[in-house]
Amino acid sequence: MTVKVSVVIAVYNPGKYVEDCVSSVLRQSLTPDEFEVFFVDDGSTDETPARLDQLAAEHPHLHVIHQESSGWSGRPRNTGIAAARGEYVMFVDHDDWLGDEALERMYDYGKANDADVVVGKMAGIGRPVPQELFRVNRPRATVENAPLIDSLTPHKMFRREFLDEHGIRFKEGRRRLEDHVFVVETYLRAKSVAVLSDYLCYYHITRDDGSNAGFQRFDPVGYFTNLREALDVVEELTEPGPLRDKLFSRWLRNEMVERLRGQRLLKLPEDYAEELYREIRGVVTERFGPGVVARLALTQRVVAGLVVADRYQDVRALAEWEAGIRPTGTLTSLSWQNGSLDIGFDAEMQVDGVPMAFRRDGDHDLLVPPLSDEALAALADQGITLRAPLDKSDVDLVVRHREDARQFYLPLKSELHQSPAEDGTLRQRISARAVLDPETAAAGAPLTKGIWDLHMRIKSCGWSKETRLGAVRGEDVEAGRTPALTGDPARLVLPYWTDGPGNLSLDVDQHTGKLEGEAVARMDPAAASVDGATVRLPLPLHLAVAGAEPVRLRFERKNVGKYPADAVPDGAALTATLPLEKLTGRRWAVRVGMPSATRGDARWTRLPVDVVVAEDGTARVIDRHTPAGKPAGKKAAKQAAAPRPLWRRAAGRLKRALTNQQKKG
């Protein structure tokens, strides 16, 4: 059978971190004869070589190539390309991992679109990954019609014949940005690039020991020498003009300007920060004209202009101001509507805890950074103004899986608002309403079991800042914490406030015991009632699917029995018919069983009430903490909470000891 994909994994002293990578390869949905894996060991000195040899002996489609250390990833990746037999070559880092169906889905998508390059959706766990690129599938992406240039890591599929045809290989030796040089050439030479965004293919991981190769401090001279090589590729394969300026602006923005902003600059040792600035300025003045700078967003353009004017102290002053900028969000409404969670919120940028201020100048809104008159004049000489494009401010709300960082954008509508202040400045607020349908939120598919967190992202004036939502909230949000049954088969979706900060999260399909700690804990036993054989329990439940699997109640008593009953939710409470003939003459604990799509059976949770059925068949509901034979009420609850006297506890222990001694005798 033809090998569809060759996976190339450059390996150097990963230790335990290679295990997740290995496991993900072995879980692939492609059959072992459809793909091969080459672990190229670049002179590891830990236990990794022996571990890889063991894996290769156990799995025929896994191979190990040992070579002397080259100092970086370029040579081992090239070794893997030379050994590959697959139609496509996929590069994976030794401390990252793949989605279980990544190879199959990326291969099929590439074949369907005759792609030379296939870019699979990425999630960053502790590290940034592109966001806008993966909003939608892009079967025919180019550097002109899609933000491909935002993704320059090598963790993609490349058609092997395409690489060979153009002689595209990685730069070798100890160096930086060899992946930029490689990937940008493939983008510019490919006849087709396909971006697969509806399945999470690649998990980009930050190691907890902080030793990812790309995180180590670099030599600025060597780094920006290597960066120039990527610019050389762009110059070779494009004509001067808007496209080249657009591509160049990516390196100016990400690799230069962003390194000189906020805490990213301020946390560096002063001598290193200034050396970094000098090398950045060298590239900016040498390679980038006004057309490149003009493509940046406002605040990035200001930093670039200060670099061109060689005003390092103003760059630092701006960084100190930006370090105090935070996004803030207020949850204004939360409610279930026809099976979807309707989420209303306000978003705003703040500086040092107060709303960010803008100044009105005629028909224009101006940013007000703390820059000297000389700095403002230097910017003006370059045609750089402080006009703030507030009409383009925007906000996103994403739902993100807490464990594996899968995330999906929620549909929303937003409005921009401006409010004048007494000092003549103005502030901007964005109000928005988003809709979260648990059955379609994952790019048209249901959210899977687990904890899903809500993250808000504000985009304005060159900032893109993210924060959690829910810690600050209005009064009209408590109703939204009602659990809901959604989907077919039905499963429970529970909005709740996180411990500590109190942010909004969702527990999907009872991943935790939050039902008991949230909805059940808020249930008022005094509001429960019995009318004949009908019991009504005040447990709110939103029912999104008509005719869904029923909620179950279970009446149980230790060593006696467990008796179920179907319960009908009406939004505010559960109603069920008591099996009186089985319950007569006893007190029964009550549990609620919510259906689970993954468990296959109900998950049972104790309610804070008991049912008592007298000998004559009359029933009542009492607080579960009410002592047996005592009436319900505050006095009973107080008695139940009081500790037993010491003499009674001692007598009880003595009685148990005598009983055990008699049994032994």
N, C-alpha and C positions, 0 to 999 in steps of 0.2 A: 504494500500500500504506500502511496505517495505520502511523504512527511509534510504535513501542512505548516507546522510552525517549529522553528528552532528557537529555544529560549537560551539566551546567553547571560550568565550571571558571573560578573567579575567578583572574586572573593579575596579578601585579605584580612586575616585575624578577626573575624566577626564574633567568635565565641558563641555564646548562647543565642545571639540575635539571628543567627542563620536558621534556627529551627522553625520560626514562623514562616520564613520564606520557603523552606523545604516542604513544610506541611501544605502550604497553599499550592505548590506545584503538584504534589501528589493528589490533591483534591480536584484537579481540573476535570471538567466534564468531557473533554476530548479523551478518546481511548488512548492507551499507552503507545499504540502503533501509529497514532496520528500526529504525535509531537515528540520532540526530543529536547533534552536539557543538557547544556554544557556548563558545568561549574569550572571556571577557569581560575585555578588557585595561583595567585600572583606572589608566591613565595611566603605563604603564611607560616608563622612560627609558633602558633598555638596548636590546639588539638584538632583544628578544622580539617587538615588534610586526611587524617585517619578517619574522621567522621564521614567525609565525602566519599572516600574509597569504600567504606562500608555500605553507604547508600547505593553506590553504583553497582556493587555486587548483588544487592537485593532487588534492584529495579533496572532491567535491561535498557530502558529508555533514558536513564540518567547516566551521564558520562562525566568524567573528571579529567581535566588537563592540568598538569603541574608545570609551572615554569618559574624561572628566577624572578625575583621582585623587580618590577619596573618603576615602582614609586607612585603610580596613579592608575586610573581605570582604562586609559586609552588602549594600551597594548593588550591586556587580557580580552577586551571587547573585540579587538581586531582578530585575535586568535580564535575567538568564538565564531566570528563571521567566516573565517577560512575553513573551519570544521563543519559548518552548518550545511544541512541537506534540505531544509524546509523551504517551502515557497516564500514564507515570511520569516524574518528574524525579529524576535522580541527581546528587548533589553530590560533586565530587572536588577536592582541593587540588592546586595546580599542581606540587608536589614529591612527590606520592604516586603510586601506580599501582594498576591493577586486575588481578585475575586474568583470564586469557584468556577464560574463560566466565562472568565475573561478571555482566554485563548480562543474558545469556540466562537464566542460572539464577535470578537474583533476580527477573526479570520473570515467568518461568514459575511460580516459587514464590508470588509475590504474586498472580497471577491464580488459581492453584489454591486459594488460601485467601482470596480476595476481600479482600486486605489494603490498608489505606490507607497503611501504612508497612511497608517491608521492610528488615530489618537483616541485612546479610551479615557473615559471619565476618571478623574483622580479625586481622592480624598486625602487631605493632609491631617495627620495626627500629630499635633505639636509643631507643624510647619506649614507655610502658606502654599497654596496651589491656585491655579487660575480659577476664576469664578465665572466671568461672562462667557468664556469659551464654551462652557458645558451647560448653558441654559437650554439648548435644543440640539437635536441631532443635526449634523451638517454633512450631508453625503458628498458635496462638491465644494469643499472649503478651499480658499486661497488666502494668501496674505493680504489681498485687497478686500475680500468680502467677509472676512472673519478675523477675530483677534488671535490668529494662530501664533503670532509672534510673542504672545504672552506665555507660551508653553515651549520652552527650549531645553527641558530635560530630555534625556534619551529614552524615557520609559514608554516606548511606542513600538508599533510593528512597522517594519520596513520590508518591502518586496526585495528579496535577495538579488534577483536579476537586475533590478533597478540600481542597487548599490554597486554591483559589479560593472554594469554598463557605464556608469559615470565615475568609477573608481573612487567612490566616497568611502572614506575610512576616518577613524578617529586620530587626532594628533596624539603622539605618544610621549612618554616621559613625565616627569613630575612637573605638573603645570596646572593651570586653571582654565575653565571655560572651554575645554575640548568638546563638550557636548553642544555648546552654542555653535561652534564652527560646523560641527557635523549636522545638526538639525536644521540650521538655517539654509544650508546648501540643499538638503533634501526638500525643504519647502519650495525653494526657488526653482529646482529642477523637476519636481514631480509634475506629472500631467494631471494627477488627481490626489487630493488629500481628503480622507473621510474622518469625521469626528463623531464618535459614538458616545452619546450623552445620557442614554436612558438605562444604562447599567454601569454600576461602579466597578471599574476594571482594576484600578491600581491604588494601593494604599501606601502613601509616602510617609515614612515614620521618622519621628525624632526619638533617638535612643535615650533611655533614662540616664545613661552615663555621660550623655552629651558629647559622644565621640564620633558622631557622623562626620565623614570627611569634609563635606561642604560647610560645616559649622566652624571649622578651625580658622583662627585669624590668619590672614594672608599677607604676603609681602606686596604692598601697593604697586611697586615698580613692575614686578613680574605679572601681577594680576591685570593691570591695564595694558601691558604689552600683549598679553594673550587676548584681551578684549579687542584690541586693534585688528587681530587676525579675523575675528568674526565680522568686523566692519569691512575688511578687505574683501570677504566673500560677497557681501551685499554690493559693494562697489563694482565687483567683477560681473555680477549677474543682473544688475539693474542699471537703468539710465538715470542721470541726474533729474530730479524732479520730485513731485509729490509722493510717489511710492517710496523712493529711497529715503526721503525725509521722514515719512511715517515709520519705516523700519528702524532708522537710526534713533528716532525718539524713544523707542523701547529701551535701548541701552542707556540713553541719557537719563530717562526717568528711573528705571529700576536699579541700575548698577551705579549710578552717580548721584543724582539729586536725592533719591530716597535715603542714601547713606549719610546725607548731610542734614537730616531733619530730626527734630525732637530728640527723644532719649537715645535714638540710634546713634546720633553724633555725640551727645553729651556724656554718655556712659563710657566713651573711649578715653584712654589716656591722652592727655593734651598733645604730647609730642607725636603720637601715632595719628591722632585726628588731623593734625596740621599736615603731616606727610601725606595722608589720604587725600586731603583737600588739594594739595599741590599736584598730585598725579591726576586727579580728576580734572582740574583746571587745564592741565596740559592737553588732555584728550579733547575737552570741550572747545578750546580755542584752535586746536589743530584740525579737527574733523567736522565740527558741527556749525552750520551757518544759521542765520535767523529763521529760515524755514523749518529747521528742526526744533528750535526752541519754541516757535509759535504753535507747535502741535501739542505742547504740554498744557495741562490744566493750570488754572490761575496760580495757586501757591507753588506748584512745581516750577512754573515759568519765572516766578519771582526769585526762587533760589538759584535757578540757572543764570538769571540776569546778574545776580550778585556775584556769582562765580566768574562770569565773563568780565565784570568790572573789578574783579580781584578785591572784594570787600569781605574778607574772612570773618572779621569781628561782627559784621552785620549778619552774616550767615549764622553765627553762634547766637546772636541776640534773637533772631527769628526762631531758631531751634528751641531756645528757652521758653519763648511764648507758646510755640506749638506743643511743647511737652505738657502744658496745662489744659489742652483741648480734649474734651471727652464727649462722647455721644450720650444722650439721655433719652429715655423713653418712659412714657406713662401709659399704663394699660387703662383705657377709659371704659371699655365694655367687653363683656364676654358672655356668650349665650349659644345654646344649641338651637339650630334652625334646620328642620328637615334633614337631620342626620349629619349636618356640617357644623363646625364650631366657628361662629362669627366673632372675629377679634377686632376690636377697635383700639387704636392707640395714637398717641402724639409723639413726635420725635423732634429733637432740637440739639444743636451743638452748644456746649458751654465751655467757657474759659475760666479756669480756676473757680469753678462752682457757680458762676453766674452766666446767664445767656450771652452768647456771642453777639457783639454789637457791630452793626454796619452803619456807614454814614451816607446820607443822601446828598448827591451833588447834581442838581438839575434833574435830568432824566435818568441818572445812573446811580446805582448802589455801589458803594466802595467798601472794600476790606480795610480794616484799620489795624495793621500790624505795627509793632513798636520799632519802626525804622527811622534812622536819622535822616535829616533833610538831604545830606550828601548822598545817602543810599537811594532815596527817592529820585533825586536828580539823575543819578547814574542809570537807574531803571528807565526813566523817561527818555534819556538819550538813546536807549535801545528800542524805544517804542513800546515798552512794557508798562501798562497801567495797572491800577488796583481795582478796576471795574469787576464787581462780583456778579457772575451770571446766576443770580438767585432763582431765576425762572427755570433753570435746569437742575435745581436741587431735586433729589429723589430719595426714596427709601425702599428697602426690600425687607421682607420677613421670610426667613428660612426656617424649616424644621430639620433638625440635625440629630441623627442617632448618636446617643452618648458614647457607645462603645467603639463603633467603627467609623464615625464621622461622616457617614452617608448624609447628604443634605439635599433638600429640594426646595425650590422657590414656591411660595404660595401666591396664588392670584390675589391682587389687591388693587384698590383705587385710592389715590391720594390727592390731597389739596394743599396748596401752599398758602400760608398766611403771614402777613407782616404786621407787627405791632410797634407803634412809635413809643419811644421812651422820653422822659422829661428832659434829658440832656440833649435832645435832638437826634439821637441815634435811633436805630430801629433793630428789631430782632426778627428772626424768621422761625416759624414753627410749621411742621408738616403734620397734618392729620391724615390718618389712613384707616381703611377697613380691609381686612384680609379674611379669606375663607379657607378653612382647613377641613377638607372632606377626608376622613381617615381611609376611605376606600379608593381614593384616586390621587392622594397627595404625593405619592412616590412616582412621579412622572406617569400618571395614569394608572398606577397599580396601588394596592393597599399598602399602608405602612405596616411593616413587619413587627413582630413581637419585640418589645424592649421599651426603653425610656427614650423619648424624643423631646429634645429641648428646643425652645423658641429663641431665635436670635434675630435681632433687628440690626440693619446696616444702613447708615446714613451716607449719602454721597453728595458732596457739595464743595464747590470751589477747589477741587483737587484733593479733598480728603475723602477717604472711604473708611469709615470707622464703625466698629461693631460692638454691640452690647446685648446683654440678656434683657428680656422683657418680663415685667410682672412685679418686680420688687417695689416699684412705685405704681400705685393703682388707685383708681377711683372707687366710689361706693357701689357702683352698679356692676360689679363683676362676680359677686359670690355665686349667683345663680349658674354661672358657667362652669362651676366646679362639680356640677351634677355628672355622675357617670352615665355613659351612653352605651347601648348595645347597637353595634353596626355590623354590616357585612353579612354574607351568607357563605359558610356558616357564621353565625353570630359570634362576636367576641366583645369584650368590655374595653372601652376607651375611657380613661379617667384623667381629666385635667386636675392638676394639683399644684400647690406652692411648694417649692423645694425647701428643705431644712436650711436654716440660716438666712440666706439672702431673701428667700421667698419668691423666687422666680417661677415663671409659668413653665411647666413641663407636662408631658402626657405619658401615662403608663398604658401601653397598648397590650391587650390580651393578658392582663394580670401578671406582668413580669415580676412584680414585687407584691408585698402585702399591703400596698397603699390603700386598697379599698377599705380595710378595717381601720387604718389610721386616719383616713379622710372622711369619706361619706358616712361610714358606719359610726365613726366617733361623733359626728354631728347629729346623729339621729336622736330625737327626743323621746325617751320611753313613755313619758306622760301623754304623748299625742297618739300612742297606739290604742286600738280599741277592738272590741269583739261585739258582734251583733249576731246572736244565735250561733251558728257554726261558721260565720264569716269573720275572719281576722283581717284587720287593716293595719299595716306597719308603715310608719312614715319614713320610708327610704326612697328618696327621689331617684328616678331612673328615666333617662330619655331613651325612648324606643324608636330607632331610626328605620327599622325594617318591619313592615307589617307581616304577620304570620311567622316571625322568627321563632327559633327554638325557645320554649318558655323558660322563664326564671323558675327555679325550684326552691321551695322551702323544705327544711327537714327538721322534724321534732324528735329529739333524742334524749335518752336517759341511760346512763351507764348501767350495763348489765341487764337492761330491760329491752331496749330496741331502738330502731331508727325508722321513722315513718315519714315519707315524703308527701308533698302536695305541690301542685302547679300553682304559680303565683302570676297574677295579671298586673303589670305596671300601668298606671294612669298618669305618669309624670311626677306626681307628688308622693305616691305611696304604692306599696304592693298589697294586693288583695288576694286571699286564698281561702279555700274551704277546709276547715279543720277535720281530720279524720277522728271525730269524737269517740267512736266506738273503740278505738285503739288507745286513746289518750286518757280515758276516764279514770279519775281517782288519783292522778299524779301530776307532778310539776315537770315541765319539759323545757330543756334548752332549745333555742331556735337558731338554725343556721340558714344562710342564704347561699344558693349555689348558682354562680354565674357561668354561662357557657364559655368554653375556651376553644378557639379554632385550632390551637396547636396541641393541647392536652387530649382532646377527644372526649373528655368528660368534664363535668362541672368542677370548679374550685370552690370549696366551702369556706364560708367566713361566719364566725359567731356574731350574732346580733346582741345588742345590749338589753334584750328583753327575754323573759321566760313566759311560757303559757301554762296556766294552771287550770285543770279541768276537774271540777268537783264530781262526787259520786253521782249526783243527779244529772250530770252532763252539761252543767253551766260552766262557761269558760271565762277567764279574764286574763289580761296581759299585765305583767308586773315588771319592774326593773329587775334585771338579773342579779343585782346586788342585794335585793330585799331578802332577809332571812326567811327560811321556810316557816310557814304558819303565821307570818306576821303581815300586816297590811303594808301596802306600798306607801311611800311618802318620804318626806324629808327626815322624819324621825327614824324610820326604818333604815334609810340609807346611812344615817349617822351611826346607827348601831352596827350596821354591817361593816362599816369602815373601822370601828373601834377594835383594838387588839384584845384578845382573850386575856383574862387575868393570869398572873404567873402561877397561882396555885392550881388553876384548871389545866394549864399546859403541863405542869409537873405531874398531876394526877393522870393525865392522858398518857404520858410517857411511861409511868409505872404500870398502868393497865396493859399497855402494849407489850411491855417486857414480860409480865406475868403470863400473858397469852402465848407468847413465843416460847417461853420456858415449858409450859404445859404441852405445846405441840411437840417439842423435842422429846419430852418424857414419854 
